[in-house]
Amino acid sequence: RRGVATGEIALRFHITMAETICATCAQIAQETGLNAVALGGGCFQNRLLLALTVPRLREKGLRVLLHRQVPCNDGGISLGQAAIAHAALEQGGLVD
């Protein structure tokens, strides 16, 4: 918008995203009884989005799970796929 600084627009966008993520997670938690939320994917490499989202989720009583030793982006997905393939092979093979 005219007259609004780019940084302000970006901050509002991130706040809106964090609030939307939290509202969606809270609704799913209420419907399912699950209270753990795993934050992954490349979008959570964005420190601002992560910093805005985590406290809001915790305020709603949700348990937040974050990556520690594995990247939250495609590298983590690849590792997960390899772990599943390994487990399948250990149990007798892969199924189409």
C-alpha positions in Angstrom: 0.0 0.0 0.0 1.1 3.5 -0.6 2.6 5.2 2.5 3.2 1.9 4.4 6.9 0.9 4.7 7.8 -2.4 3.1 9.1 -3.7 6.4 5.8 -3.0 8.1 3.9 -4.9 5.3 6.3 -7.8 5.7 5.9 -7.9 9.5 2.1 -7.8 9.1 2.3 -10.7 6.6 4.4 -12.8 9.0 2.1 -12.0 12.0 -0.9 -13.0 9.9 0.8 -16.3 8.8 1.7 -17.1 12.5 -1.8 -16.4 13.7 -3.3 -18.5 10.9 -1.0 -21.4 11.6 -1.9 -21.2 15.3 -5.6 -20.9 14.7 -5.6 -23.9 12.4 -3.5 -26.0 14.8 -5.7 -25.1 17.7 -8.8 -26.1 15.7 -7.3 -29.4 14.7 -6.2 -30.1 18.3 -9.7 -29.4 19.6 -11.2 -31.7 16.9 -8.7 -34.6 17.4 -7.5 -34.3 20.9 -3.9 -34.1 19.7 -1.8 -31.4 21.3 1.6 -31.8 19.6 2.6 -29.7 16.6 5.7 -30.5 14.6 7.0 -27.4 12.8 9.0 -28.4 9.7 9.6 -27.5 6.1 11.6 -24.8 4.6 9.2 -22.0 5.8 10.3 -22.6 9.4 13.9 -21.8 8.5 12.4 -18.3 8.5 13.5 -17.1 12.0 10.8 -14.5 12.2 8.0 -16.8 11.3 9.3 -19.3 13.8 9.7 -16.7 16.6 6.1 -15.5 16.0 4.5 -18.9 15.8 6.1 -20.9 18.7 4.9 -18.7 21.6 1.4 -18.4 20.1 1.1 -22.2 19.9 2.4 -22.6 23.4 -0.1 -20.0 24.7 -2.8 -22.2 23.3 -1.5 -25.1 25.3 0.1 -26.9 22.4 3.4 -28.8 22.6 5.8 -27.6 19.9 8.2 -30.0 18.3 11.2 -28.5 16.5 14.1 -29.9 14.5 17.4 -30.1 16.3 19.8 -32.5 14.5 18.1 -32.7 11.1 17.4 -29.8 8.8 13.7 -28.8 8.6 13.8 -28.6 4.8 14.2 -31.1 2.0 17.3 -32.6 3.7 15.1 -33.7 6.6 12.5 -35.2 4.3 15.2 -37.2 2.5 16.5 -38.6 5.7 12.9 -39.5 6.8 12.4 -41.3 3.4 15.6 -43.2 3.9 14.7 -44.2 7.4 11.3 -45.5 6.2 12.9 -47.4 3.3 15.4 -48.9 5.7 12.7 -50.0 8.1 10.7 -51.5 5.2 13.7 -53.5 4.0 14.3 -54.7 7.6 10.8 -56.0 7.7 11.1 -58.0 4.4 11.1 -55.6 1.6 9.4 -52.6 0.0 5.8 -52.7 -1.2 4.6 -50.8 -4.3 
